[in-house]
Amino acid sequence: MSNERIKVWDIEIRIFHWLLLASVAGAWLTMQFGPPSLLAAHEILGFTVAVLLVFRLFWGLLGTEHMRFAGFVRGPKAIINHLKSLTSGNPLRFIGHNPAGGAMIAVLLLVLLGIVVTGVAAMGGFDKSGPLAPFLTFAQGRAAREIHGFLTNLLLVLVGVHVAGVLLETVLLKENLIGSMWHGMKPSHEDAQGSAVPQPVARPATATLLAVLLTAAAGGAGVWLSLLPPLGIPQWSMNPNYAKECGACHTPHHPSLLPSASWQKVMAGLDDHFGDDATLPEARRQELEDWLIRSTELGWDTKAGQRIPATLKPEAPMRITQATFWERRHRRIPEATFKTKNVGGKANCKACHVDAAQGRFSKLGIAIPEEIKP
């Protein structure tokens, strides 16, 4: 073993590594432990991961020797031989990534790509936002969300295996592998193997330029697509008479929150409207009932418009706030919060949802008001 150290990890890949770690950790933490208002931060971190993956793609094709995919992605035989050397007590040494480590890097990048794609798809179909909102149904977005969660859990397992492998080789090789990813240097060994195949001259400037151009093009296209009307949200406007009559006592609930049959029951029982007399002249009552039914049948493909009607309880077909989906979404909110003056009860959706009138109920539009103390 020589005391000489050589530069293996260039500054670009080290910055990529630690930025990726911070972005992935931040994205996971915001969703696991943060309030719904942190969804925007989660999405920003997710798009940061996407940009980093674009950079890594071009760096893996045109970057420096030990960063190129062709230099560290080896076949099954090389991986098996390397793992055997670890168990034999005489581990093989590699200047860059060893075969097992290279395979793990490739798998991690592919899983991260899957997480980004399914995350954008979930935004589009499930939350009706982002560049895929004009193309995906709620059901498709919901499926993407499930896959997104599965891949995230898979990523956690892979990261654990990756860290364990790094620590194991740190002990067996007596090299500080974590430190080398910080300063870029590794000890020089005569028996250390280089790249799997000879690598052409690095073109870091070209790799960086291509990454910037692709990111800019994709970003511009994404912004443009995000401005298109989302699929499953019809062109619709609030009936001013409905807003006036119902808004006098509570939030004028969006028609998509109940099926037609439930609205008919609501309008037929205005003389005992959840304990109050909300009787209207027959002409006005019929006008509003017809409008509600027409609006309901427009085909709302939003999260609230799909899940609340589908989970209404048979014994309470007119109670939006007793739907299983509603209860599950609000289970962490203390009862005392609903009783504050600023919220004004469970039926007052607009107190916390800025987009309640449009029937969107996006997590990005949630802001629970704090009680003002006298």
HELIX and SHEET records of a PDB file:
HELIX    1   1 ILE A   11  PHE A   33  1                                  23    
HELIX    2   2 PRO A   36  LEU A   38  5                                   3    
HELIX    3   3 LEU A   39  LEU A   62  1                                  24    
HELIX    4   4 GLU A   65  MET A   67  5                                   3    
HELIX    5   5 PHE A   69  PHE A   72  1                                   4    
HELIX    6   6 PRO A   76  SER A   88  1                                  13    
HELIX    7   7 PRO A   99  PHE A  126  1                                  28    
HELIX    8   8 PHE A  138  LEU A  173  1                                  36    
HELIX    9   9 LEU A  177  HIS A  183  1                                   7    
HELIX   10  10 PRO A  204  SER A  226  1                                  23    
HELIX   11  11 PRO A  240  GLY A  247  1                                   8    
HELIX   12  12 PRO A  255  LEU A  257  5                                   3    
HELIX   13  13 SER A  260  ALA A  268  1                                   9    
HELIX   14  14 LEU A  270  ASP A  272  5                                   3    
HELIX   15  15 GLU A  282  THR A  296  1                                  15    
HELIX   16  16 LYS A  303  ALA A  310  1                                   8    
HELIX   17  17 ILE A  320  GLN A  322  5                                   3    
HELIX   18  18 THR A  324  ARG A  329  1                                   6    
HELIX   19  19 GLU A  335  PHE A  338  1                                   4    
HELIX   20  20 CYS A  349  ALA A  351  5                                   3    
HELIX   21  21 ALA A  356  GLN A  358  5                                   3    
HELIX   22  22 LYS A  363  GLY A  365  5                                   3    
SHEET    1   A 2 ARG A   5  LYS A   7  0                                        
SHEET    2   A 2 MET A 185  PRO A 187 -1                                        
END                                                                             
